[in-house]
């Protein structure tokens, strides 16, 4: 027969008010748990430095199992989208397609890098499909091809440089496909 447990004989003291250490009063502060999500006031568009910092952090977590993908969106070669060629519409389309957790940076006018946090290969394909549909009218109106290269985190792509280079290589290969979207190694 199991014995019934009663209340603990020692009272549990929980701080109710401010904490005093000598003559210094320390207020009780509730801290929010750490998160990967950006605060709601942040836009999707990050500076290249912010993007690189978030990418470094995300790769460290991807080593522990978090899915991660990087997307590079740009015209062929080293071209940039000329001013007045609808960069604002292109930027708005890319930002509209991204989820709240995705981070976007515009490295040069019309050249974007997107960090898809918690996104595996299947999710990256869905993102690429949505991107293709979103950019179809932009491509027709401007007559300018925009390629999209996607690289998913793998042990061989465990540095920011390797991941971005793989996405760029996939983007170069994308101009041979009808959709202008290519996944690295796929």
Secondary structure as a PSIPRED ss2 file (coil, helix, strand):
# PSIPRED VFORMAT (PSIPRED V4.0)

   1 X C   1.000  0.000  0.000
   2 X C   1.000  0.000  0.000
   3 X C   1.000  0.000  0.000
   4 X C   1.000  0.000  0.000
   5 X C   1.000  0.000  0.000
   6 X C   1.000  0.000  0.000
   7 X C   1.000  0.000  0.000
   8 X C   1.000  0.000  0.000
   9 X C   1.000  0.000  0.000
  10 X C   1.000  0.000  0.000
  11 X C   1.000  0.000  0.000
  12 X C   1.000  0.000  0.000
  13 X C   1.000  0.000  0.000
  14 X C   1.000  0.000  0.000
  15 X C   1.000  0.000  0.000
  16 X C   1.000  0.000  0.000
  17 X C   1.000  0.000  0.000
  18 X C   1.000  0.000  0.000
  19 X E   0.000  0.000  1.000
  20 X E   0.000  0.000  1.000
  21 X E   0.000  0.000  1.000
  22 X C   1.000  0.000  0.000
  23 X C   1.000  0.000  0.000
  24 X E   0.000  0.000  1.000
  25 X E   0.000  0.000  1.000
  26 X E   0.000  0.000  1.000
  27 X C   1.000  0.000  0.000
  28 X C   1.000  0.000  0.000
  29 X C   1.000  0.000  0.000
  30 X C   1.000  0.000  0.000
  31 X C   1.000  0.000  0.000
  32 X C   1.000  0.000  0.000
  33 X C   1.000  0.000  0.000
  34 X C   1.000  0.000  0.000
  35 X C   1.000  0.000  0.000
  36 X C   1.000  0.000  0.000
  37 X C   1.000  0.000  0.000
  38 X C   1.000  0.000  0.000
  39 X C   1.000  0.000  0.000
  40 X C   1.000  0.000  0.000
  41 X C   1.000  0.000  0.000
  42 X C   1.000  0.000  0.000
  43 X C   1.000  0.000  0.000
  44 X C   1.000  0.000  0.000
  45 X E   0.000  0.000  1.000
  46 X E   0.000  0.000  1.000
  47 X C   1.000  0.000  0.000
  48 X H   0.000  1.000  0.000
  49 X H   0.000  1.000  0.000
  50 X H   0.000  1.000  0.000
  51 X H   0.000  1.000  0.000
  52 X H   0.000  1.000  0.000
  53 X H   0.000  1.000  0.000
  54 X H   0.000  1.000  0.000
  55 X H   0.000  1.000  0.000
  56 X H   0.000  1.000  0.000
  57 X H   0.000  1.000  0.000
  58 X H   0.000  1.000  0.000
  59 X H   0.000  1.000  0.000
  60 X H   0.000  1.000  0.000
  61 X H   0.000  1.000  0.000
  62 X H   0.000  1.000  0.000
  63 X C   1.000  0.000  0.000
  64 X C   1.000  0.000  0.000
  65 X C   1.000  0.000  0.000
  66 X C   1.000  0.000  0.000
  67 X C   1.000  0.000  0.000
  68 X E   0.000  0.000  1.000
  69 X E   0.000  0.000  1.000
  70 X E   0.000  0.000  1.000
  71 X E   0.000  0.000  1.000
  72 X E   0.000  0.000  1.000
  73 X E   0.000  0.000  1.000
  74 X E   0.000  0.000  1.000
  75 X C   1.000  0.000  0.000
  76 X C   1.000  0.000  0.000
  77 X C   1.000  0.000  0.000
  78 X C   1.000  0.000  0.000
  79 X C   1.000  0.000  0.000
  80 X C   1.000  0.000  0.000
  81 X C   1.000  0.000  0.000
  82 X C   1.000  0.000  0.000
  83 X C   1.000  0.000  0.000
  84 X C   1.000  0.000  0.000
  85 X C   1.000  0.000  0.000
  86 X C   1.000  0.000  0.000
  87 X H   0.000  1.000  0.000
  88 X H   0.000  1.000  0.000
  89 X H   0.000  1.000  0.000
  90 X H   0.000  1.000  0.000
  91 X H   0.000  1.000  0.000
  92 X H   0.000  1.000  0.000
  93 X H   0.000  1.000  0.000
  94 X H   0.000  1.000  0.000
  95 X H   0.000  1.000  0.000
  96 X H   0.000  1.000  0.000
  97 X H   0.000  1.000  0.000
  98 X C   1.000  0.000  0.000
  99 X C   1.000  0.000  0.000
 100 X C   1.000  0.000  0.000
 101 X C   1.000  0.000  0.000
 102 X C   1.000  0.000  0.000
 103 X E   0.000  0.000  1.000
 104 X E   0.000  0.000  1.000
 105 X E   0.000  0.000  1.000
 106 X E   0.000  0.000  1.000
 107 X E   0.000  0.000  1.000
 108 X E   0.000  0.000  1.000
 109 X C   1.000  0.000  0.000
 110 X C   1.000  0.000  0.000
 111 X E   0.000  0.000  1.000
 112 X E   0.000  0.000  1.000
 113 X E   0.000  0.000  1.000
 114 X E   0.000  0.000  1.000
 115 X E   0.000  0.000  1.000
 116 X E   0.000  0.000  1.000
 117 X E   0.000  0.000  1.000
 118 X C   1.000  0.000  0.000
 119 X C   1.000  0.000  0.000
 120 X C   1.000  0.000  0.000
 121 X H   0.000  1.000  0.000
 122 X H   0.000  1.000  0.000
 123 X H   0.000  1.000  0.000
 124 X H   0.000  1.000  0.000
 125 X H   0.000  1.000  0.000
 126 X H   0.000  1.000  0.000
 127 X H   0.000  1.000  0.000
 128 X H   0.000  1.000  0.000
 129 X H   0.000  1.000  0.000
 130 X H   0.000  1.000  0.000
 131 X H   0.000  1.000  0.000
 132 X H   0.000  1.000  0.000
 133 X H   0.000  1.000  0.000
 134 X H   0.000  1.000  0.000
 135 X H   0.000  1.000  0.000
 136 X H   0.000  1.000  0.000
 137 X H   0.000  1.000  0.000
 138 X H   0.000  1.000  0.000
 139 X H   0.000  1.000  0.000
 140 X H   0.000  1.000  0.000
 141 X H   0.000  1.000  0.000
 142 X H   0.000  1.000  0.000
 143 X C   1.000  0.000  0.000
 144 X C   1.000  0.000  0.000
 145 X C   1.000  0.000  0.000
 146 X C   1.000  0.000  0.000
 147 X E   0.000  0.000  1.000
 148 X E   0.000  0.000  1.000
 149 X E   0.000  0.000  1.000
 150 X E   0.000  0.000  1.000
 151 X E   0.000  0.000  1.000
 152 X E   0.000  0.000  1.000
 153 X C   1.000  0.000  0.000
 154 X C   1.000  0.000  0.000
 155 X H   0.000  1.000  0.000
 156 X H   0.000  1.000  0.000
 157 X H   0.000  1.000  0.000
 158 X C   1.000  0.000  0.000
 159 X C   1.000  0.000  0.000
 160 X H   0.000  1.000  0.000
 161 X H   0.000  1.000  0.000
 162 X H   0.000  1.000  0.000
 163 X H   0.000  1.000  0.000
 164 X H   0.000  1.000  0.000
 165 X H   0.000  1.000  0.000
 166 X H   0.000  1.000  0.000
 167 X H   0.000  1.000  0.000
 168 X H   0.000  1.000  0.000
 169 X H   0.000  1.000  0.000
 170 X H   0.000  1.000  0.000
 171 X H   0.000  1.000  0.000
 172 X H   0.000  1.000  0.000
 173 X H   0.000  1.000  0.000
 174 X H   0.000  1.000  0.000
 175 X C   1.000  0.000  0.000
 176 X C   1.000  0.000  0.000
 177 X C   1.000  0.000  0.000
 178 X C   1.000  0.000  0.000
 179 X C   1.000  0.000  0.000
 180 X C   1.000  0.000  0.000
 181 X E   0.000  0.000  1.000
 182 X E   0.000  0.000  1.000
 183 X E   0.000  0.000  1.000
 184 X C   1.000  0.000  0.000
 185 X C   1.000  0.000  0.000
 186 X C   1.000  0.000  0.000
